[in-house]
Amino acid sequence: MKLTNETLSLTANTIRCLAIDSIQAANSGHPGAPMGLADIATVLWLEHLNHDPSDAAWPNRDRFVLSVGHGSMLLYSLLHLAGYDLPLDELKRFRQSGSLTPGHPERGHTDGVETTTGPLGQGIANGVGMAIAEQMAAARYNTDPALPLINHKTWVFCGDGDLAEGVSHEACSLAGHLKLNNLILFYDSNQITIEGGTNLSVSDDAKKRFQAYNWQVIEIDGHDYGQIDRAIRKASKSTDKPVFILCNTTIGKGSPNKSGSHDVHGAPLGADEVILTKRALGMPEDKSFYIPEEVHEEFKKRATKMKRLHNKWTRQFKDWAKEHPEKAKLWDNCAKDFIPADIESVLPVFAPEKAVATRNASGVVLNALAKALPQLMGGSADLSPSTKTWLNDMGAILDGDFSGRNMHFGIRELAMAGIMNGIQAYGGFRVFGSTFFVFSDYCRPAMRLGALMGLPTIYVFTHDSFYVGEDGPTHEPVEQLAALRCMPNMTVIRPADPTETGAAWIAALRNKKGPTALLFTRQDIKVINRKEYPSASNLEKGAYTLWQSGWGTPDLIIIATGSEVEIALEAAKSIQEKNVRVVSMPSWELFELQNKGYRERIIDPDCPRTLVVEAATSFGWERYMGRHRAFVTLDQFGASGPYKELAKEFGFTVENVLEKANELLRK
């Protein structure tokens, strides 16, 4: 039975009051968005959103993303009322240390939160990724068009700030191109930002903008329950486009003195205004965190209905699994991101006689792994011929066909990273994305959120140093390595040769606690003969002794990464009458996971001299160096020219490494 406007209004006002009470108790927060969006959220959650509060991981649930993450009290109020594991006491502890209600929603921290939002626009990109993943899952597992196993929507709430950020353009452009008809974006158009009206800095026509993206556009009064309901029903029937619902709303709806102004955007209403607001809304002025029994009952009814829907789907899934055992096995393995224990057996062997760029080696490795791992998919920011990330004979994801495993992200690094987070958060796939290493700066905001969420996305960054050559300093990364290494929960791997490249991919796949960045060369480098040197599988330890001229504590340790291992090794072998150790150190993060005993066996604290050779800034390397130290690094921007000439100019030669080493040995 359709809910009355009175019931909907009571529910929306309950949400408003929970939000303002929580923010007032914390003396911190953003009441404007929850108050303005409460009417839309009420209709969506009580009448349209398919989810089961008793099981936040139900695969066929609708995904709900609050991109306007500063309005987190809207989501927390909804989750509590809907019956998720979020007690009322946690709403009372909003923004307090250790609470389940942090200032911005965090995936994995609060039951029912699909993704971590806050940096504006990122939630939109995540939502696009989730919608893509749903279409891919539907293409893979739906066997009966009349009874689809995967059939749900992704609903995203965004605001003026989300649309102002560039990532929204990148992500929504791709969504329109792919005709993601399972994606509905609600735009909270209240025309207010922190500084004042949006007219201070924006005069875009949002409707025309999204029409140009190939979205269906619907405009409504965001406080009219009938219009909200009709818009949702119409959006749900879209067959060939994502839907943009422009909701004209009043920020801080209900506050007599602050609604419609920037004063209600990011600060508590104040005790007096809270009373006046409750009075204006017809809610008890003397009660905090008040929830009428009627509101509780309506959410309980909805939860019961959703539980029945979930149970029906579970029965359908069991029948489907019996009829399609191979697909059911695929489902289970992909859901678990199953990596066979002997996955190394599929790795190609690279002959020492022929030098190979690690980007090329990565392409060969990736294709071998993709055949063994059906969950593995991804793409590039329009650079797959250069990054070597195309999965051969595995098709492309295109509008109307999501059966492929190659993704054309387009020239959209920031959206690519945000969409990758959405695909990974959806589940059932292991996603990679690629671009030139210097453009990792464009990816960084979304990479940081992925690291915060612990999403095991894989970034393939090629053209990893000044050896890019003629393209010049705009395309030659210098500080990017240090920038990624300082990001918590980001694993960075820069392999020394093609064989280490295979080991790097294995390490990335086995790292399921956060993102991994793989750094590969454009130029050819020698294949280390593993019959003469330690196994490349030592890469999983982050660093290992590749060669030593003597025994015990060395006189000098040369630490190198990536393509510089080659010149470090050659220089070390030219040093006479000294005990010199060469350490290949592809990953600081993997090295730090090893026990102290191992770390000190590799980088001996009793060795007084350390030389680091790496085609990037020296920043941070001091932590691994002895009393006497030297660097062959690049602490300046690069230059344009043939890479072999640049190597001489910047000192990345065997002769210069040898000179630096001998200078240290004289100390």
C-alpha positions as CSV (number, residue, x, y, z in Angstrom):
1,M,0.0,0.0,0.0
2,K,1.3,3.4,-1.0
3,L,2.4,5.5,2.0
4,T,0.5,8.7,2.8
5,N,2.1,12.1,2.6
6,E,1.6,12.4,6.4
7,T,3.6,9.3,7.0
8,L,6.3,10.3,4.6
9,S,6.5,13.8,6.1
10,L,6.7,12.4,9.6
11,T,9.5,10.1,8.5
12,A,11.4,12.8,6.8
13,N,11.1,15.1,9.8
14,T,12.3,12.3,12.0
15,I,15.4,12.0,9.8
16,R,15.9,15.8,10.0
17,C,15.7,15.8,13.7
18,L,18.0,12.9,14.2
19,A,20.6,14.7,12.0
20,I,20.3,18.0,13.8
21,D,20.4,16.3,17.3
22,S,23.5,14.3,16.4
23,I,25.3,17.3,15.0
24,Q,24.3,19.5,17.9
25,A,25.6,16.9,20.4
26,A,28.9,16.7,18.5
27,N,29.0,20.5,18.1
28,S,30.3,19.6,14.6
29,G,28.8,18.6,11.3
30,H,26.8,19.5,8.3
31,P,23.0,19.6,8.9
32,G,22.0,21.4,5.7
33,A,22.2,18.4,3.3
34,P,20.5,15.9,5.5
35,M,17.6,18.3,6.1
36,G,17.3,19.1,2.4
37,L,17.5,15.6,1.2
38,A,15.3,13.9,3.8
39,D,12.2,13.9,1.7
40,I,13.9,12.3,-1.3
41,A,15.6,9.7,0.9
42,T,12.4,8.8,2.7
43,V,10.6,8.0,-0.6
44,L,13.5,6.1,-1.9
45,W,14.2,4.0,1.2
46,L,10.7,3.2,2.2
47,E,9.2,2.5,-1.2
48,H,11.9,1.7,-3.8
49,L,15.4,0.8,-2.5
50,N,15.9,-3.0,-2.6
51,H,18.2,-4.1,0.3
52,D,18.2,-6.3,3.3
53,P,19.3,-4.7,6.6
54,S,19.9,-8.2,8.0
55,D,22.5,-8.9,5.3
56,A,24.4,-5.9,4.0
57,A,26.3,-8.1,1.6
58,W,23.3,-9.6,-0.3
59,P,24.7,-9.7,-3.9
60,N,21.5,-8.6,-5.6
61,R,20.9,-5.6,-3.4
62,D,20.6,-2.1,-4.8
63,R,23.7,0.0,-4.1
64,F,23.2,3.4,-2.4
65,V,26.0,5.9,-2.5
66,L,26.0,9.2,-0.6
67,S,28.5,11.1,-2.7
68,V,27.8,14.2,-0.7
69,G,29.6,12.5,2.2
70,H,29.6,15.5,4.5
71,G,25.9,14.9,4.8
72,S,26.7,11.6,6.6
73,M,24.0,12.0,9.2
74,L,21.4,11.4,6.5
75,L,22.9,8.0,5.8
76,Y,23.4,7.1,9.5
77,S,19.8,8.0,10.3
78,L,18.6,5.9,7.4
79,L,20.8,2.9,8.3
80,H,19.6,3.0,12.0
81,L,15.9,3.3,11.0
82,A,16.2,0.6,8.4
83,G,17.5,-1.9,10.9
84,Y,21.2,-2.1,10.1
85,D,23.7,-2.8,12.9
86,L,23.9,0.8,14.0
87,P,22.4,1.4,17.4
88,L,20.9,4.8,18.3
89,D,23.7,5.3,20.9
90,E,26.1,5.5,17.9
91,L,24.1,8.4,16.4
92,K,24.5,10.1,19.8
93,R,28.3,9.6,19.4
94,F,28.5,11.2,16.0
95,R,32.0,12.2,15.1
96,Q,33.4,10.9,18.4
97,S,36.6,8.8,18.6
98,G,35.8,5.1,18.1
99,S,32.2,5.6,17.1
100,L,30.5,3.9,14.2
101,T,29.4,7.3,12.9
102,P,32.6,9.1,11.7
103,G,32.4,12.5,10.1
104,H,32.2,11.0,6.6
105,P,30.9,7.5,5.8
106,E,33.6,4.8,5.8
107,R,33.3,1.5,4.0
108,G,34.0,-1.5,6.3
109,H,33.5,0.7,9.4
110,T,29.8,1.1,9.5
111,D,27.3,-1.6,8.5
112,G,25.6,-0.8,5.3
113,V,28.0,1.8,4.0
114,E,29.0,0.8,0.4
115,T,31.9,3.1,-0.1
116,T,34.0,5.8,1.7
117,T,32.9,9.3,0.5
118,G,33.8,12.8,1.5
119,P,36.1,14.2,-1.2
120,L,33.4,15.6,-3.5
121,G,32.7,13.8,-6.7
122,Q,34.4,10.5,-5.8
123,G,31.1,8.9,-4.8
124,I,29.7,9.6,-8.3
125,A,32.7,7.8,-9.8
126,N,32.3,4.9,-7.4
127,G,28.6,4.7,-8.4
128,V,29.5,4.5,-12.0
129,G,32.0,1.7,-11.2
130,M,29.3,-0.2,-9.3
131,A,26.8,0.2,-12.2
132,I,29.4,-1.1,-14.6
133,A,30.2,-4.1,-12.4
134,E,26.5,-4.9,-12.1
135,Q,26.2,-4.9,-15.9
136,M,29.3,-7.1,-16.2
137,A,27.9,-9.6,-13.6
138,A,24.5,-9.6,-15.4
139,A,26.2,-10.4,-18.7
140,R,28.3,-13.2,-17.1
141,Y,25.6,-14.9,-14.9
142,N,22.1,-14.1,-16.2
143,T,20.9,-17.1,-18.1
144,D,17.2,-16.5,-18.4
145,P,16.1,-13.0,-19.5
146,A,12.7,-13.5,-17.9
147,L,14.3,-14.4,-14.6
148,P,17.6,-12.5,-14.2
149,L,19.8,-13.4,-11.3
150,I,21.5,-10.0,-11.2
151,N,19.0,-7.2,-11.6
152,H,19.4,-4.1,-9.4
153,K,20.1,-0.4,-9.4
154,T,22.8,2.0,-8.2
155,W,21.4,5.1,-6.6
156,V,23.7,8.1,-5.9
157,F,23.0,11.3,-4.0
158,C,25.2,14.2,-5.0
159,G,25.2,18.0,-4.5
160,D,26.5,21.1,-6.1
161,G,30.0,20.5,-4.9
162,D,30.1,17.0,-6.4
163,L,29.2,18.4,-9.8
164,A,31.7,21.2,-9.5
165,E,34.6,18.8,-9.1
166,G,36.1,17.6,-12.4
167,V,35.8,13.9,-11.6
168,S,32.1,14.2,-12.0
169,H,32.5,15.2,-15.6
170,E,34.9,12.4,-16.4
171,A,32.8,9.7,-14.7
172,C,29.4,10.9,-16.0
173,S,30.7,11.3,-19.5
174,L,31.7,7.6,-19.5
175,A,28.4,6.5,-17.9
176,G,26.5,8.2,-20.6
177,H,28.7,6.7,-23.3
178,L,28.1,3.2,-21.9
179,K,24.3,3.9,-21.5
180,L,24.3,2.7,-17.9
181,N,20.5,2.4,-17.5
182,N,21.0,0.9,-14.0
183,L,22.4,4.2,-12.6
184,I,20.3,6.9,-11.1
185,L,21.9,10.1,-9.9
186,F,19.9,12.5,-7.6
187,Y,21.3,16.0,-7.7
188,D,20.5,18.0,-4.6
189,S,20.3,21.4,-6.3
190,N,20.0,23.8,-3.4
191,Q,22.3,26.4,-5.0
192,I,24.3,26.9,-1.8
193,T,28.0,26.3,-1.1
194,I,30.1,27.1,2.0
195,E,30.9,30.6,0.8
196,G,27.4,31.5,-0.2
197,G,25.3,31.0,-3.4
198,T,26.6,28.8,-6.2
199,N,26.2,31.9,-8.5
200,L,29.5,33.2,-6.9
201,S,31.4,30.7,-9.1
202,V,29.0,28.6,-11.2
203,S,26.6,29.4,-14.0
204,D,26.4,25.9,-15.6
205,D,23.1,24.6,-16.9
206,A,23.2,21.1,-15.3
207,K,20.3,19.8,-17.3
208,K,21.9,20.6,-20.6
209,R,25.2,19.3,-19.3
210,F,23.7,15.9,-18.6
211,Q,21.7,15.8,-21.7
212,A,25.0,16.3,-23.6
213,Y,26.4,13.3,-21.7
214,N,23.5,11.2,-23.1
215,W,21.6,10.9,-19.8
216,Q,17.9,11.0,-19.3
217,V,17.1,14.2,-17.3
218,I,14.2,14.7,-15.0
219,E,13.6,17.8,-13.0
220,I,11.4,17.8,-9.8
221,D,10.6,19.7,-6.6
222,G,12.7,17.7,-4.1
223,H,10.1,18.2,-1.4
224,D,7.0,17.1,-3.3
225,Y,6.5,13.4,-2.5
226,G,4.4,12.7,-5.6
227,Q,7.0,14.2,-7.9
228,I,9.8,12.3,-6.1
229,D,7.9,9.0,-6.4
230,R,7.0,9.5,-10.1
231,A,10.6,10.5,-11.0
232,I,11.9,7.3,-9.3
233,R,9.4,5.1,-11.1
234,K,10.2,6.7,-14.4
235,A,14.0,6.4,-13.8
236,S,13.6,2.8,-12.9
237,K,12.1,2.0,-16.3
238,S,15.0,3.6,-18.3
239,T,16.3,1.1,-20.8
240,D,19.1,2.9,-22.7
241,K,20.4,5.7,-20.5
242,P,21.5,6.6,-17.0
243,V,19.1,9.0,-15.3
244,F,19.9,12.4,-13.8
245,I,17.1,13.6,-11.4
246,L,17.6,17.3,-10.7
247,C,16.0,17.9,-7.4
248,N,15.2,21.6,-6.5
249,T,15.6,21.6,-2.8
250,T,16.1,24.0,0.2
251,I,19.2,23.4,2.2
252,G,18.4,23.1,5.9
253,K,14.7,22.6,5.1
254,G,12.7,23.2,8.3
255,S,15.0,25.7,10.0
256,P,13.1,29.0,10.4
257,N,16.1,31.2,10.4
258,K,18.8,29.3,8.5
259,S,17.2,27.3,5.8
260,G,18.2,28.4,2.3
261,S,21.4,30.0,3.5
262,H,25.1,28.9,3.7
263,D,24.9,29.3,7.5
264,V,23.3,25.8,7.7
265,H,25.8,24.1,5.4
266,G,28.6,23.2,7.8
267,A,27.8,24.1,11.3
268,P,25.3,23.0,14.0
269,L,22.0,24.9,14.2
270,G,22.6,26.0,17.7
271,A,20.4,25.1,20.7
272,D,17.8,27.8,20.2
273,E,17.4,27.1,16.5
274,V,17.1,23.4,17.1
275,I,14.0,24.1,19.3
276,L,12.6,26.4,16.7
277,T,13.2,23.9,13.9
278,K,11.5,21.1,15.8
279,R,8.6,23.4,16.5
280,A,8.3,24.3,12.9
281,L,8.4,20.6,11.9
282,G,5.8,19.6,14.4
283,M,8.2,17.5,16.4
284,P,8.6,17.4,20.2
285,E,10.8,20.3,21.2
286,D,11.8,18.7,24.5
287,K,13.0,15.4,23.1
288,S,16.3,14.5,21.5
289,F,16.8,11.6,19.2
290,Y,13.1,11.0,19.1
291,I,11.7,8.4,16.8
292,P,7.9,8.0,16.6
293,E,6.6,4.5,16.8
294,E,4.9,4.9,13.4
295,V,8.2,5.5,11.7
296,H,9.8,2.5,13.4
297,E,6.9,0.4,12.2
298,E,7.1,1.6,8.6
299,F,10.8,0.7,8.4
300,K,10.1,-2.7,10.0
301,K,7.5,-3.4,7.4
302,R,9.9,-2.5,4.6
303,A,12.6,-4.7,6.2
304,T,10.2,-7.6,6.3
305,K,9.3,-7.1,2.7
306,M,13.0,-6.9,1.7
307,K,13.8,-10.0,3.7
308,R,11.1,-11.9,1.7
309,L,12.6,-10.5,-1.5
310,H,16.1,-11.7,-0.4
311,N,14.8,-15.1,0.5
312,K,13.1,-15.5,-2.9
313,W,16.3,-14.5,-4.6
314,T,18.3,-17.1,-2.5
315,R,15.9,-19.8,-3.6
316,Q,16.3,-18.6,-7.2
317,F,20.1,-18.7,-6.8
318,K,20.1,-22.3,-5.5
319,D,18.0,-23.4,-8.4
320,W,20.3,-21.6,-10.8
321,A,23.4,-23.1,-9.3
322,K,22.0,-26.6,-9.7
323,E,21.2,-25.9,-13.4
324,H,24.4,-24.2,-14.1
325,P,27.2,-25.8,-12.0
326,E,30.0,-24.4,-14.0
327,K,28.7,-20.8,-13.7
328,A,28.1,-21.4,-10.0
329,K,31.7,-22.4,-9.6
330,L,32.8,-19.3,-11.5
331,W,30.6,-17.2,-9.2
332,D,32.1,-18.7,-6.1
333,N,35.7,-18.3,-7.3
334,C,35.2,-14.8,-8.4
335,A,33.4,-13.8,-5.3
336,K,36.3,-15.1,-3.2
337,D,38.9,-13.6,-5.7
338,F,40.4,-17.1,-5.7
339,I,44.1,-17.2,-6.5
340,P,45.4,-20.8,-7.1
341,A,48.3,-21.7,-4.8
342,D,50.3,-22.6,-7.9
343,I,49.5,-19.5,-9.9
344,E,53.3,-19.0,-10.5
345,S,53.1,-22.0,-12.9
346,V,51.4,-19.9,-15.5
347,L,54.1,-17.3,-15.7
348,P,56.1,-17.1,-18.9
349,V,59.9,-17.6,-18.9
350,F,62.1,-14.8,-20.2
351,A,65.3,-15.9,-21.9
352,P,68.4,-14.0,-20.6
353,E,69.7,-13.5,-24.2
354,K,67.1,-10.9,-25.1
355,A,66.5,-7.6,-23.3
356,V,62.8,-6.8,-22.7
357,A,61.0,-3.7,-21.4
358,T,59.2,-4.6,-18.2
359,R,56.0,-3.0,-19.6
360,N,56.2,-5.6,-22.5
361,A,57.0,-8.3,-20.0
362,S,54.0,-7.2,-17.9
363,G,51.7,-7.5,-21.0
364,V,52.8,-11.1,-21.5
365,V,52.4,-11.9,-17.8
366,L,49.0,-10.2,-17.6
367,N,47.6,-12.2,-20.5
368,A,48.8,-15.5,-19.0
369,L,47.3,-14.6,-15.6
370,A,44.0,-13.5,-17.2
371,K,43.5,-16.9,-18.7
372,A,43.8,-18.5,-15.2
373,L,41.9,-15.8,-13.3
374,P,38.4,-15.1,-14.8
375,Q,37.8,-12.3,-12.2
376,L,40.7,-10.3,-13.6
377,M,39.6,-7.3,-15.8
378,G,40.6,-3.8,-16.4
379,G,41.9,-1.3,-18.9
380,S,43.7,2.0,-19.4
381,A,43.3,5.7,-19.8
382,D,43.4,5.4,-23.6
383,L,46.9,4.0,-23.4
384,S,46.7,0.2,-23.7
385,P,49.0,0.0,-26.7
386,S,51.6,1.8,-24.6
387,T,50.9,0.2,-21.2
388,K,50.5,-3.3,-22.7
389,T,47.4,-3.9,-20.7
390,W,45.0,-5.3,-23.4
391,L,43.7,-8.8,-22.6
392,N,43.8,-10.6,-25.9
393,D,40.7,-12.3,-27.2
394,M,38.7,-11.2,-24.2
395,G,36.5,-8.6,-25.6
396,A,35.8,-5.0,-24.7
397,I,33.1,-3.5,-22.5
398,L,30.9,-1.5,-24.8
399,D,27.4,0.1,-24.6
400,G,25.0,-2.8,-24.9
401,D,27.7,-5.4,-24.4
402,F,29.3,-5.9,-21.0
403,S,30.6,-9.5,-21.5
404,G,34.2,-8.4,-22.2
405,R,37.0,-7.9,-19.8
406,N,38.8,-4.9,-21.3
407,M,37.7,-1.5,-20.2
408,H,38.1,1.7,-22.3
409,F,38.3,4.3,-19.5
410,G,39.2,7.0,-22.0
411,I,41.5,9.9,-21.2
412,R,40.1,10.1,-17.7
413,E,42.7,9.0,-15.1
414,L,40.9,10.5,-12.1
415,A,37.6,8.9,-13.0
416,M,39.4,5.6,-13.9
417,A,40.7,5.3,-10.4
418,G,37.4,6.2,-8.8
419,I,35.5,3.8,-11.1
420,M,38.0,1.1,-10.2
421,N,37.2,1.6,-6.6
422,G,33.5,1.2,-7.4
423,I,34.1,-2.0,-9.4
424,Q,36.3,-3.5,-6.6
425,A,33.8,-2.5,-3.9
426,Y,31.0,-4.1,-5.8
427,G,32.8,-7.5,-5.7
428,G,33.3,-10.4,-8.0
429,F,36.0,-8.8,-10.0
430,R,39.7,-7.9,-9.6
431,V,40.3,-4.7,-11.4
432,F,43.4,-3.1,-12.8
433,G,43.9,0.3,-14.5
434,S,46.9,1.8,-16.3
435,T,48.5,5.0,-17.4
436,F,51.9,6.6,-17.6
437,F,53.5,6.8,-14.1
438,V,53.7,10.6,-14.3
439,F,49.9,10.7,-14.5
440,S,49.5,8.9,-11.2
441,D,49.1,12.4,-9.8
442,Y,45.7,12.5,-11.6
443,C,44.8,9.2,-10.0
444,R,46.0,10.1,-6.5
445,P,42.8,11.3,-4.8
446,A,40.9,8.1,-5.7
447,M,44.0,5.9,-5.0
448,R,44.1,7.4,-1.5
449,L,40.4,6.5,-0.9
450,G,41.1,3.0,-2.2
451,A,44.0,2.6,0.2
452,L,41.7,3.9,3.1
453,M,39.1,1.3,2.2
454,G,41.6,-1.5,1.7
455,L,40.4,-2.2,-1.8
456,P,42.9,-4.5,-3.7
457,T,42.9,-2.6,-7.0
458,I,46.0,-2.9,-9.1
459,Y,47.6,0.1,-10.9
460,V,49.9,-0.5,-13.8
461,F,52.2,2.6,-14.3
462,T,54.5,2.4,-17.2
463,H,57.1,4.9,-18.5
464,D,58.4,4.9,-15.0
465,S,61.4,7.3,-15.2
466,F,63.3,9.9,-17.2
467,Y,64.1,7.0,-19.7
468,V,60.9,8.2,-21.4
469,G,63.5,10.3,-23.2
470,E,62.3,12.6,-25.9
471,D,58.9,13.3,-24.4
472,G,60.7,15.4,-21.8
473,P,60.1,16.5,-18.2
474,T,56.3,16.8,-18.5
475,H,56.2,13.0,-19.0
476,E,59.2,12.0,-16.8
477,P,58.2,11.1,-13.2
478,V,60.6,12.2,-10.5
479,E,58.7,12.7,-7.2
480,Q,55.9,10.3,-7.9
481,L,57.6,7.2,-6.4
482,A,58.2,9.0,-3.1
483,A,54.6,10.3,-3.2
484,L,53.1,6.8,-3.5
485,R,55.5,5.3,-0.9
486,C,54.3,7.8,1.7
487,M,50.6,6.8,1.2
488,P,49.5,4.4,4.0
489,N,48.4,1.0,2.8
490,M,49.7,1.5,-0.7
491,T,52.1,-1.2,-1.9
492,V,54.5,0.0,-4.5
493,I,56.6,-2.5,-6.6
494,R,59.3,-1.6,-9.1
495,P,60.7,-4.8,-10.5
496,A,64.3,-5.1,-11.7
497,D,63.8,-7.2,-14.8
498,P,61.1,-9.2,-16.7
499,T,61.3,-12.2,-14.4
500,E,60.7,-10.0,-11.3
501,T,57.8,-8.5,-13.3
502,G,56.0,-11.8,-13.1
503,A,56.7,-12.0,-9.4
504,A,55.4,-8.5,-9.0
505,W,52.1,-9.4,-10.5
506,I,51.8,-12.4,-8.2
507,A,52.5,-10.2,-5.2
508,A,49.9,-7.7,-6.3
509,L,47.3,-10.4,-6.8
510,R,48.0,-11.9,-3.3
511,N,47.8,-8.5,-1.7
512,K,44.1,-8.3,-0.8
513,K,44.4,-5.6,1.9
514,G,44.9,-2.6,-0.3
515,P,46.0,-1.2,-3.6
516,T,49.2,-2.2,-5.4
517,A,51.1,0.1,-7.8
518,L,53.3,-1.8,-10.4
519,L,55.9,0.4,-12.0
520,F,57.3,-0.7,-15.4
521,T,59.9,0.6,-17.9
522,R,59.5,1.8,-21.4
523,Q,63.1,0.9,-22.3
524,D,64.4,-2.6,-22.7
525,I,66.4,-4.0,-19.8
526,K,68.4,-7.2,-19.4
527,V,66.8,-10.4,-18.1
528,I,68.8,-11.5,-15.1
529,N,69.9,-15.1,-15.5
530,R,68.2,-16.8,-12.5
531,K,70.5,-19.8,-12.8
532,E,73.3,-17.6,-11.7
533,Y,71.3,-15.3,-9.3
534,P,68.7,-15.8,-6.6
535,S,65.1,-16.5,-7.7
536,A,62.8,-13.6,-8.6
537,S,60.3,-15.0,-6.2
538,N,62.3,-13.2,-3.5
539,L,60.5,-10.1,-4.7
540,E,57.7,-11.0,-2.3
541,K,60.0,-10.1,0.5
542,G,60.5,-6.6,-0.8
543,A,64.3,-6.7,-1.0
544,Y,66.9,-9.5,-1.3
545,T,70.6,-9.9,-1.8
546,L,71.1,-10.3,-5.5
547,W,74.9,-10.6,-5.4
548,Q,77.7,-10.2,-3.0
549,S,81.4,-10.4,-3.6
550,G,82.3,-11.8,-0.2
551,W,80.7,-13.1,3.0
552,G,79.4,-11.6,6.2
553,T,78.9,-7.9,6.8
554,P,79.8,-6.1,3.5
555,D,82.0,-3.0,3.2
556,L,79.3,-1.4,1.0
557,I,75.7,-2.1,0.2
558,I,74.4,-0.9,-3.1
559,I,70.6,-0.7,-3.1
560,A,68.8,-0.4,-6.4
561,T,65.3,-0.7,-7.9
562,G,63.9,-1.3,-11.3
563,S,66.1,-0.6,-14.3
564,E,68.9,0.7,-12.2
565,V,69.6,-2.8,-10.7
566,E,71.3,-3.6,-14.0
567,I,73.9,-0.8,-13.7
568,A,74.3,-1.3,-10.0
569,L,75.2,-4.9,-10.5
570,E,77.7,-4.2,-13.2
571,A,79.4,-1.5,-11.2
572,A,79.6,-3.7,-8.1
573,K,81.4,-6.4,-10.0
574,S,84.1,-3.9,-11.1
575,I,85.1,-3.1,-7.5
576,Q,88.2,-4.9,-6.4
577,E,89.3,-6.2,-3.0
578,K,86.2,-5.0,-1.2
579,N,83.1,-6.9,0.1
580,V,80.2,-5.4,-1.9
581,R,76.6,-6.4,-1.7
582,V,73.9,-5.5,-4.3
583,V,70.4,-5.5,-3.0
584,S,67.4,-5.5,-5.4
585,M,64.7,-3.6,-3.5
586,P,61.5,-3.6,-5.6
587,S,59.2,-2.7,-2.7
588,W,59.7,-0.9,0.6
589,E,56.2,-1.9,1.8
590,L,56.8,-5.7,1.3
591,F,60.2,-5.3,2.9
592,E,58.7,-3.7,6.0
593,L,56.4,-6.7,6.4
594,Q,59.4,-9.0,7.0
595,N,60.7,-9.7,10.5
596,K,63.6,-7.7,11.9
597,G,66.0,-10.6,11.5
598,Y,65.4,-10.8,7.8
599,R,65.5,-7.1,7.2
600,E,68.9,-6.9,9.0
601,R,70.3,-9.8,7.1
602,I,69.6,-7.9,3.8
603,I,70.4,-4.3,4.9
604,D,73.0,-5.0,7.6
605,P,73.0,-2.3,10.2
606,D,76.7,-3.0,10.8
607,C,77.6,-2.0,7.3
608,P,78.7,1.7,7.4
609,R,78.3,2.6,3.8
610,T,75.2,2.6,1.5
611,L,74.7,3.7,-2.0
612,V,71.2,4.1,-3.5
613,V,70.7,3.9,-7.2
614,E,67.2,4.9,-8.4
615,A,65.9,7.1,-11.2
616,A,63.7,9.2,-8.9
617,T,64.1,11.6,-6.0
618,S,66.3,10.5,-3.1
619,F,63.5,11.6,-0.7
620,G,62.9,9.0,2.0
621,W,65.9,6.6,1.3
622,E,67.8,7.8,4.4
623,R,65.9,5.3,6.5
624,Y,67.8,2.4,4.8
625,M,71.2,3.9,4.7
626,G,74.4,3.7,6.9
627,R,76.6,6.4,8.4
628,H,78.2,7.1,5.1
629,R,75.8,7.4,2.2
630,A,75.6,8.5,-1.4
631,F,73.0,8.7,-4.0
632,V,72.6,8.2,-7.7
633,T,69.1,9.6,-7.9
634,L,67.3,12.4,-9.7
635,D,66.5,15.4,-7.6
636,Q,65.5,17.6,-10.4
637,F,63.1,17.5,-13.3
638,G,64.2,15.6,-16.4
639,A,64.9,16.8,-19.9
640,S,64.0,16.0,-23.5
641,G,66.4,13.9,-25.5
642,P,67.4,10.4,-26.4
643,Y,67.3,8.4,-23.1
644,K,70.8,7.0,-23.4
645,E,72.1,10.6,-23.6
646,L,70.0,11.6,-20.6
647,A,71.3,8.6,-18.7
648,K,74.8,10.0,-19.2
649,E,73.7,13.6,-18.3
650,F,72.0,12.5,-15.1
651,G,74.7,10.1,-14.0
652,F,72.9,6.8,-14.5
653,T,75.9,5.0,-15.9
654,V,78.1,2.2,-14.6
655,E,81.0,4.6,-14.5
656,N,79.2,7.1,-12.3
657,V,77.9,4.4,-9.9
658,L,81.4,3.0,-9.7
659,E,82.9,6.4,-8.9
660,K,80.3,7.0,-6.2
661,A,80.9,3.6,-4.7
662,N,84.7,4.1,-4.6
663,E,84.3,7.5,-3.0
664,L,82.3,5.8,-0.2
665,L,84.8,3.0,0.2
666,R,87.6,5.6,0.8
667,K,85.7,6.8,3.9
